[in-house]
Amino acid sequence: MRRDRRWTIAAIAIVAVAAAAHAQRTQGITASIGLGYGSLSTDLTDNADEHFSGSQGAAVGSIALGWAFSDQWRVALQFDQVDEPNYLASQIGGNTEAIATFWTAAVAFYPSSTANFWVRANLGLGRIELDRQEGNGSAESFAAGLGIGYDWKFGKSTPFAAVPYVSYQTIFNTGNFGGAISSFDLHGSAGLLQVGVALGFGN
């Protein structure tokens, strides 16, 4: 019984020392650049009340620059973009390129000051651009999103980390697309689900 207690106390002591030795997040600049794979889904309607909806996958790029206020909170300006070169060809015709762009303010929270798991909320502006043979057009609207991730530190003393993440962002109902396709009165919403890995600094 005493030996079991000693092992228990030793295990608790080791965990406590490891937690104390864990590299702490401090105040300062944070930055990240990420690459992932995402599924862009849209639900669009034209002036004939014809619906074009579906989803398609492509590479997604992400860049963020921000500031850590404490070991549990950080804010950043975030940019995400996905480019679908042949989007929903069976519905809206071939040679249609769809580009979805998000400019958002991101707030990340670490539930534990000694762990590297975080959750994130995004608020900002989203834009959908369609480039067709008839010409191109775009529409913007309010955007929001949620994400989770983990800062996998390269070492205790390094500010760099590999950051796997999963996120979902949506562009709410847009106004009519402008540009050369404005005559179609095309409008709708879009969502982007992405999984990726970023190179983070100052996490």
N, C-alpha and C positions, 0 to 999 in steps of 0.2 A: 504493500500500500504506500509506504513512504517513498519507495523507488518510483512508483507511478507518479506521485506528487512532484518528485524532483524533475522527472522528465516533462511533466506538464509545465512547471515553473520555467524550466530551461527553454521549452518551445515558445512560451509567451515572451521570455526575455529576448530570444532571437528575433521574433517577429517585431518586437518593439524597437530593437536596434536597427533592423533593416528598414523599418518605416522612418526612423529618425535620419538614417543615412540616405534616404531617397532624395533625389535631386528635386529641390523645391522650385516651383514657379515663382517668379518675382515680377515686379512691375517693370514695364518697358515695352518696346516695340515688338510686335509679332508680325510674321509674314508667312505666306504659304503659296505654293504653286502645285496644282494637282492635275492629274489626268485620269479619266475613268471612262466607263461605258454607261450610257444612259438610254432610256426609252422615252421618246417624245410622243406624247399622246395629245390629240386635238379633237375638238368638237366644233365644227364650223358650219354655218348656215349662209346660203346666198339669197338673192332677191326672189328666187323661185321657191323658197322654203325647202330647198334640197340640202340634205345633211351630208357632210363629209367628216367621218370620224374614224379613228383608228390609232395605232401606235406603231412606231418603228424605232430601231436602235441605231446608235452611232456613237462615236467618241465624243467626250465632253471635256472641255478645258475649264479650269477654275483658278482664279487668282484672288488673294485676300491680303489686305494690309491693315493692321490695327494696333491696339494697345491693351496690355494686360493691366488691370487696375489692382488686382490682388492675386492670390494663389487659387482663387475660385471663379473669378469673373474676367472676361475679356470681351472687347467689342472690336469690330472690323468693318471695313468696306469690302464687299465681295462682288466679284464679277464671274459669271458662269455663261458659257455659250456652247450650243450644240448645233451642228450643221448637217442636215439630212439632204444629200445631193439628189435623191430621186424619191421624193416623199409621196406616199400613198398613190403610187402610179396607177393602180387599178381603179381609183375613185376620181381623182382630179386630173388624170392624164399624166403621161410621162414628161420628163424634162422639167419637173417642178422641184425647185430647191427650197427647202424650208430651214430657216435659221431662227432659233429661239435664244434670246439674250436676257439675262437677269442682272440688274444692278441693285444690290440690296445692302442694307445695314444688318450686320449679324451680331447677335449677342450669344456668347457661349458660357455655359456654367459647368463647373466641375463639382459634382455632388460631394466629393471628398477632396480635401486639400492635399492629401498624400497619394492619391490615385490619379491616373492619367485618362480616365474615361470622362467624356463630356457630352452634353446635349446642347443643341443650338437652335435658335429661332431666327428667321430672316423676314424682313419687311422692306419693300421697295417697289421698283418699277420693272415690269417685264415687257418684252417686245417680241412680236412674231413677224417675220418677214418672209414673203413668198416671192420667188423669182420664176416666172413662167415665160413661155414664148411670147405671150401678149404683152409682157412687161412685168415690172415688179411693183409691189405694194407692201405696206407695213401697217401695223396697229399696235398701240401700247395700252397698258392697263396696270392697275395695282397688282402687285405680286407678293406672295408670302410663302414660307416654307419652314420645314423642320429637318433636323439632321442629328446624327449621333456619330461619334468617332473615338479614336484612341490615339494618344501620342506615344509612339514607340520610340523612346529615347535611344540614340546611338551610343550614349555613355553618360555617366553621372555628371561630368563636367562640360559636356558639349551642349550648345543651344539648339542643335539640330535634331529632328525626329522624323521618322516615317509615320504618316498619319492615315491609316485606313479609315474610310468614312462611308456612310450611306445617307442619302438625303432625298427629299422630295420637295419640289417647288411648283407652284401653280400660278398661272397668269389668269386672273379673273376675267369676266366678260368684257371683251374689247369693243371699241367703237368700230365703225366700218373701216375696212382697209383702204388706205389712200393710194396714190400713185396710179399706174396704168390699169390696175384691176379694180379701181374704185367703182366702176359701173356695175360690178357684180354685187354690190352691197354686202360683201363678205364680212362676217363677224363671228366671234366665238371665244373659246377659252382653250388653254393648253396646260399640260402638266409635264414635268420632267422628273423621272425617277432615275437616280444615278448611284453607282457604286464605283469608288475609286481610291487611289492612294496619292497623298500629297507629300511634298517635302516641306516640312515646317521649320521655322526659325523662331526662337524665343518662346517656345511653348512651355 
